[in-house]
Amino acid sequence: MNVMDLFSLKGKTAVLTGGAGLYGRQITEALCEAGADVWIASRNLEALKKVAEPLGAHAFELDLASEESINRLIDTVAEKSGRIDVLVNNAVTRCACARWDQSMDIFDESLRINVSSLFHITRRAVEWMKKNSSGSVINIGSYMGLVGGNPTNYEGTEGMGTPSPIYFFEKGGMANFTRWAASELGPFNIRVNCVHPGGLANNQPEAFVRNYCKNTPLGRLAGRNDLKGVIVFLASEASSYITGANIPVDGGYTAR
Ligand SMILES: NC(=O)c1ccc[n+]([C@@H]2O[C@H](COP(=O)([O-])OP(=O)(O)OC[C@H]3O[C@@H](n4cnc5c(N)ncnc54)[C@H](O)[C@@H]3O)[C@@H](O)[C@H]2O)c1
């Protein structure tokens, strides 16, 4: 097969959570541009429609805190498209991220949306992948799942602190969940990989940008196309022998 054909997602159905978010928008674009039938889902249907409609994607309301809501999404995609080939677990709540002197209830809320839902949506999507003996699950982790916090990034910024340890815990857990799921699902030809992005440029304070860039070998924050290639690679047959991988896409931040 021609190598460029290996990257095509034509005929594949993809489900992406948080598809209208900062990174979500470029992941939606990437999946659509590679030819997939794409369903993006999160709580704000209006925001989803604005991203989905120009690209010919579907928008669907989803609350990851609710098992019923996850079931509704998966059942609807399966009914309308007849298949699920790709799942991108991208949505995130940062409800407990600001500090770590929070009540246990806030940590529980964060764990429900960022961890428990990951298990449920993955097992529900995988039921459909098993029917075709093929599938790709892509988890969106973070450089903060691979290393500890670096306080020098926040020097000179007013009130901007390293996120709560819950985020490091959740993204670190995602890295090893990826390995576990790859091991479990490999026999069904379902691949599970995790991409760990670096910080995305988003009007952060000047001091943060300066510090972060100094700590990053490529010397910049991520931009609006930086995840597109790796997403299409992992979703497509171009990566057919790759599973259980944790791939930093962070300008080298975690290499230091
Ligand atoms: N932005 C960054 O600099 C950065 C860096 C590293 C990793 N990441 C990771 O990239 C992914 C996307 O991050 P982002 O910055 O684009 O996020 P974002 O905040 O822009 O978007 C998050 C999305 O998740 C959705 N969401 C939140 N709670 C939900 C719930 N209960 N049910 C359904 N959807 C819900 C939101 O509606 C939103 O669409 C996340 O997994 C994040 O951890 C982001």
Ligand as a Chemical Component Dictionary entry (heavy atoms), coordinates in Angstrom:
data_LIG
# 
_chem_comp.id                   LIG 
_chem_comp.type                 NON-POLYMER 
_chem_comp.pdbx_formal_charge   0 
_chem_comp.three_letter_code    LIG 
# 
loop_
_chem_comp_atom.comp_id 
_chem_comp_atom.atom_id 
_chem_comp_atom.alt_atom_id 
_chem_comp_atom.type_symbol 
_chem_comp_atom.charge 
_chem_comp_atom.model_Cartn_x 
_chem_comp_atom.model_Cartn_y 
_chem_comp_atom.model_Cartn_z 
_chem_comp_atom.pdbx_ordinal 
LIG N1  N1  N 0  -3.919  23.097 27.017 1  
LIG C1  C1  C 0  -2.729  22.625 27.337 2  
LIG O1  O1  O 0  -1.745  23.377 27.416 3  
LIG C2  C2  C 0  -2.550  21.150 27.590 4  
LIG C3  C3  C 0  -1.263  20.688 27.879 5  
LIG C4  C4  C 0  -1.071  19.333 28.067 6  
LIG C5  C5  C 0  -2.137  18.463 27.968 7  
LIG N2  N2  N 1  -3.377  18.932 27.716 8  
LIG C6  C6  C 0  -4.461  17.955 27.643 9  
LIG O2  O2  O 0  -5.111  18.119 26.399 10 
LIG C7  C7  C 0  -6.496  17.779 26.542 11 
LIG C8  C8  C 0  -7.331  18.957 26.069 12 
LIG O3  O3  O 0  -6.994  20.076 26.874 13 
LIG P1  P1  P 0  -7.474  21.541 26.519 14 
LIG O4  O4  O 0  -6.530  22.472 27.160 15 
LIG O5  O5  O -1 -7.723  21.613 25.062 16 
LIG O6  O6  O 0  -8.828  21.581 27.342 17 
LIG P2  P2  P 0  -10.021 22.598 27.283 18 
LIG O7  O7  O 0  -10.290 23.017 28.695 19 
LIG O8  O8  O 0  -9.866  23.634 26.230 20 
LIG O9  O9  O 0  -11.172 21.617 26.830 21 
LIG C9  C9  C 0  -11.594 20.584 27.655 22 
LIG C10 C10 C 0  -12.868 20.023 27.106 23 
LIG O10 O10 O 0  -13.354 19.031 28.036 24 
LIG C11 C11 C 0  -14.748 19.209 28.165 25 
LIG N3  N3  N 0  -15.233 18.711 29.448 26 
LIG C12 C12 C 0  -14.904 19.117 30.688 27 
LIG N4  N4  N 0  -15.646 18.449 31.595 28 
LIG C13 C13 C 0  -16.452 17.625 30.904 29 
LIG C14 C14 C 0  -17.480 16.693 31.265 30 
LIG N5  N5  N 0  -17.854 16.500 32.528 31 
LIG N6  N6  N 0  -18.109 16.014 30.292 32 
LIG C15 C15 C 0  -17.774 16.211 28.996 33 
LIG N7  N7  N 0  -16.825 17.078 28.588 34 
LIG C16 C16 C 0  -16.193 17.772 29.536 35 
LIG C17 C17 C 0  -14.945 20.721 28.044 36 
LIG O11 O11 O 0  -16.280 21.011 27.722 37 
LIG C18 C18 C 0  -13.966 21.063 26.942 38 
LIG O12 O12 O 0  -14.562 20.846 25.671 39 
LIG C19 C19 C 0  -6.716  17.460 28.017 40 
LIG O13 O13 O 0  -6.706  16.087 28.195 41 
LIG C20 C20 C 0  -5.543  18.138 28.690 42 
LIG O14 O14 O 0  -5.220  17.516 29.902 43 
LIG C21 C21 C 0  -3.623  20.269 27.527 44 
# 
loop_
_chem_comp_bond.comp_id 
_chem_comp_bond.atom_id_1 
_chem_comp_bond.atom_id_2 
_chem_comp_bond.value_order 
_chem_comp_bond.pdbx_ordinal 
LIG N1  C1  SING 1  
LIG C1  O1  DOUB 2  
LIG C1  C2  SING 3  
LIG C2  C3  SING 4  
LIG C2  C21 DOUB 5  
LIG C3  C4  DOUB 6  
LIG C4  C5  SING 7  
LIG C5  N2  DOUB 8  
LIG N2  C6  SING 9  
LIG N2  C21 SING 10 
LIG C6  O2  SING 11 
LIG C6  C20 SING 12 
LIG O2  C7  SING 13 
LIG C7  C8  SING 14 
LIG C7  C19 SING 15 
LIG C8  O3  SING 16 
LIG O3  P1  SING 17 
LIG P1  O4  DOUB 18 
LIG P1  O5  SING 19 
LIG P1  O6  SING 20 
LIG O6  P2  SING 21 
LIG P2  O7  DOUB 22 
LIG P2  O8  SING 23 
LIG P2  O9  SING 24 
LIG O9  C9  SING 25 
LIG C9  C10 SING 26 
LIG C10 O10 SING 27 
LIG C10 C18 SING 28 
LIG O10 C11 SING 29 
LIG C11 N3  SING 30 
LIG C11 C17 SING 31 
LIG N3  C12 SING 32 
LIG N3  C16 SING 33 
LIG C12 N4  DOUB 34 
LIG N4  C13 SING 35 
LIG C13 C14 SING 36 
LIG C13 C16 DOUB 37 
LIG C14 N5  SING 38 
LIG C14 N6  DOUB 39 
LIG N6  C15 SING 40 
LIG C15 N7  DOUB 41 
LIG N7  C16 SING 42 
LIG C17 O11 SING 43 
LIG C17 C18 SING 44 
LIG C18 O12 SING 45 
LIG C19 O13 SING 46 
LIG C19 C20 SING 47 
LIG C20 O14 SING 48 
# 
